[in-house]
Amino acid sequence: MSEIYIGYEFKVAPLSPGTEILIAELGYVGFESFVETEEGVTAYIQKEDWNENILEDIQILNSEEFQISYTFEEIEQTNWNQEWEKNFSPIVVDDRCAVRAPFHDKFNTEYDIVIEPKMSFGTGHHETTHMMIQHLLKNDVKGKSVLDMGCGTGVLAILAEMKGAHPIEAIDIDNWCYLNSLENVERNNCEHITVYEGDAQLLEGKHYDVIIANINRNILLNDLKYYSKCLNQNGSLFLSGFYKDDIETIEKECAAHGLKCVDILEKNHWVALKFLN
């Protein structure tokens, strides 16, 4: 089934901190991906999660401190490549890992990941993906079994393999993400990544040394019971897709499953946490 997204073009003045505040508030009402522009931000939400009153509770839109205008339109999958090619520029994380599209020149970095993002999320531009890449760069995963839950483009699973992890499983509930991850795994000549379409129900009876889950607050809270059950002793769990204000709630639920937070990365109000069991 072809999924339809609603794309909003916001013009924000002043840009800072207006753009950061707007992105945070849009995330709370269901927007999934954001591309910062020279005038503000482009934000995307699945049409099935959208309604005509979706912006009613966005406080910044009614603030006298900022001037914000916007337009929006439906975006079919067939238009998504064009959207990303228009906005997608290569990134380099910590001078070690480049994430680029096939039409970009190769970088002289330790890890060079080539993805065709299409309609999947996880290009490295969003703060959560960027921080999860940072976590993987800091941690030794060589010879360890890894799960990339909510894999999007598969970029985190691909980096895990480049760092010596195996075997690796990548799971996403979205069919387009599943297909895109398969393409990107092949594009990067990965041999140890298996991609599945589905949700946490697929984790029954499985075990991993490392679990990466970059999704959103509510799904993480619901699925932590599955992650804790299939995380091997002395395993590492990396979580992102939520804001600094959510840390206490996430930590409390993790503690209930015997998980302790040992590292926190923060970028523009978003956070990425590392837990040990």
Secondary structure, 3 states (H helix, E strand, C coil): CCCCEEEEEEEEECHHHHHHHHHHHHHHCCCCEEEECCCEEEEEEEHHHCCCCCCCCCHHHHCCCCEEEEEEEEECHHHHHHHHHHHCCCEEECCCEEEECCCCCCCCCCEEEECCCCCCCCCCCCHHHHHHHHHHHHCCCCCCCEEEECCCCCHHHHHHHHCCCCCEEEEECCHHHHHHHHHHHHHCCCCCEEEEECCHHHHCCCCEEEEEEECCHHHHHHHHHHHHHHEEEEEEEEEEEEEHHHHHHHHHHHHHCCCEEEEEEEECCEEEEEEEC
